[in-house]
Amino acid sequence: MAIEQDDVMLPEVEADDADERSAVEPTGPSKADLPASEALERLQRGEVIRDVRIFDLKLKGDFPLPIRFERVELIQPNFHRGHFLGDVVFDRCKIVKPTSGKGCVFEKALDLRGSNVIKGLFRNLTVKGPWRCDGMRTFGHFQVIRGTFGDSVRFWDARLNGWGEFHLCTFAGEADFRSLHAEEGFKLVDCKFEKDALFRGACFTKRWDAGASSFAGLLDLSRAKLHDFAYLEGITVGPGHSVAFHNALAERILIRTEQVEGRLASEQAGEYQKAMEEYGLLKRVFEGLHRYEQEDWAFYRFKVNQRRSRPRSWKKPWTKLAQALDWLLLDLGCGYGTNPFRAVSMSAALILMFALIYMLDVTALPIEKNPFQSPMTDPLNRVMLGLLTSVSVFTSGFGSMRDAAQGWMNLPLIAESLLGTLIWGLFIVAFSRKVIR
């Protein structure tokens, strides 16, 4: 397969040296060679350089005027302590082994849109304006080390045919890597994202590694294709951080539950259907990694958002009632089968609540013998009779009472008997699920 860029064709190669050789050797219409010294003179005059080939161009010192290259082949250019006061544009250029060091500063925009970069290594790069790399193609390693970007960074539809790495970089503006394609892997090593980091629709053939990077805004992996492991366990997050996984193709996301809980962007926005689908993805991920505690957490959040996403209205009061029962019995009752101790806690609460009801009129209960040698209405007898009756009915049902109570007291006895049977059933199911797994 070949990659075309206007009238320039870059064939597929396997050896590292072939990348450099294919860039140096003419592959399309021949371009005239322009000496580096003459190119510098023309740049100082603010001229646009087009359709030439330049070897060993060293961009050093101050450049007060904008710089623009169009369809230029730059062989081993070097940015060394350059200070660029105007926009710097490489329009559909072919750049072989570019390097930078010793603090290169771009006061305005740096534009590499549509260019081909072979073995790019950029160190100590400071770009105060936007950095545009839309449609850029890279071959071999593409590395940015200690870069500082004061405005937006955009890699829309860029294709990295080798590894892409960013080390110790600071992104003060929005970092837009949407629709980026990385044929190898992609690494962010100790980078700092002060605003949103967007990887929506990006494709990574090998691992996507965020290392120990920090994210203050949204980390958007929606619709991303993560074909290998995605490493997120080491990241640090700010108070305004959120994350999105909607419709992502990912089966091996390494992330901790505390990094997601309360930070899912769709859940924060009240988009519960979308949040339900994202928690479903995390559940499958944790299940595949045999992290069953985390899987239970993701399943619980899935069911909570499923409940919230269902339409309900006071015009259809049964929908409100169904939601309330769902929350009371399944959520509080057992955490949708993930937390048997919730059933125990709810049981204790219900026993105490019904015991208080029975204490109101202990004389209506079918009790033959008092626990203490004092009248039935004595406070100690009232408390003990209420608790004994509540525990007996909750655990054994209404059949544990030999005779019916008097009057209205039969209603709470029936209600507690039904609730006790249901709650203990939920406890058995949840506990069995925990033990089996």
Secondary structure as GFF3:
##gff-version 3
##sequence-region A 1 437
A	DSSP	beta_strand	3	5	.	.	.	ID=ss1
A	DSSP	beta_strand	8	10	.	.	.	ID=ss2
A	DSSP	alpha_helix	16	24	.	.	.	ID=ss3
A	DSSP	beta_strand	32	33	.	.	.	ID=ss4
A	DSSP	alpha_helix	36	44	.	.	.	ID=ss5
A	DSSP	beta_strand	48	50	.	.	.	ID=ss6
A	DSSP	beta_strand	52	55	.	.	.	ID=ss7
A	DSSP	beta_strand	58	63	.	.	.	ID=ss8
A	DSSP	beta_strand	67	70	.	.	.	ID=ss9
A	DSSP	beta_strand	73	75	.	.	.	ID=ss10
A	DSSP	beta_strand	78	84	.	.	.	ID=ss11
A	DSSP	beta_strand	88	91	.	.	.	ID=ss12
A	DSSP	beta_strand	94	96	.	.	.	ID=ss13
A	DSSP	beta_strand	99	101	.	.	.	ID=ss14
A	DSSP	beta_strand	104	106	.	.	.	ID=ss15
A	DSSP	beta_strand	110	111	.	.	.	ID=ss16
A	DSSP	beta_strand	116	123	.	.	.	ID=ss17
A	DSSP	beta_strand	125	127	.	.	.	ID=ss18
A	DSSP	beta_strand	131	132	.	.	.	ID=ss19
A	DSSP	beta_strand	137	145	.	.	.	ID=ss20
A	DSSP	beta_strand	148	149	.	.	.	ID=ss21
A	DSSP	beta_strand	153	154	.	.	.	ID=ss22
A	DSSP	beta_strand	159	160	.	.	.	ID=ss23
A	DSSP	beta_strand	164	167	.	.	.	ID=ss24
A	DSSP	beta_strand	170	171	.	.	.	ID=ss25
A	DSSP	beta_strand	175	176	.	.	.	ID=ss26
A	DSSP	beta_strand	181	182	.	.	.	ID=ss27
A	DSSP	beta_strand	186	189	.	.	.	ID=ss28
A	DSSP	beta_strand	192	193	.	.	.	ID=ss29
A	DSSP	beta_strand	197	198	.	.	.	ID=ss30
A	DSSP	beta_strand	203	204	.	.	.	ID=ss31
A	DSSP	beta_strand	208	209	.	.	.	ID=ss32
A	DSSP	beta_strand	214	215	.	.	.	ID=ss33
A	DSSP	beta_strand	218	220	.	.	.	ID=ss34
A	DSSP	beta_strand	225	226	.	.	.	ID=ss35
A	DSSP	beta_strand	230	231	.	.	.	ID=ss36
A	DSSP	beta_strand	236	237	.	.	.	ID=ss37
A	DSSP	beta_strand	242	244	.	.	.	ID=ss38
A	DSSP	beta_strand	249	250	.	.	.	ID=ss39
A	DSSP	beta_strand	253	254	.	.	.	ID=ss40
A	DSSP	three_ten_helix	257	259	.	.	.	ID=ss41
A	DSSP	alpha_helix	265	268	.	.	.	ID=ss42
A	DSSP	alpha_helix	272	288	.	.	.	ID=ss43
A	DSSP	alpha_helix	292	309	.	.	.	ID=ss44
A	DSSP	alpha_helix	317	325	.	.	.	ID=ss45
A	DSSP	pi_helix	326	331	.	.	.	ID=ss46
A	DSSP	alpha_helix	332	334	.	.	.	ID=ss47
A	DSSP	alpha_helix	340	360	.	.	.	ID=ss48
A	DSSP	three_ten_helix	362	364	.	.	.	ID=ss49
A	DSSP	alpha_helix	379	396	.	.	.	ID=ss50
A	DSSP	three_ten_helix	398	400	.	.	.	ID=ss51
A	DSSP	three_ten_helix	407	409	.	.	.	ID=ss52
A	DSSP	alpha_helix	410	436	.	.	.	ID=ss53
###
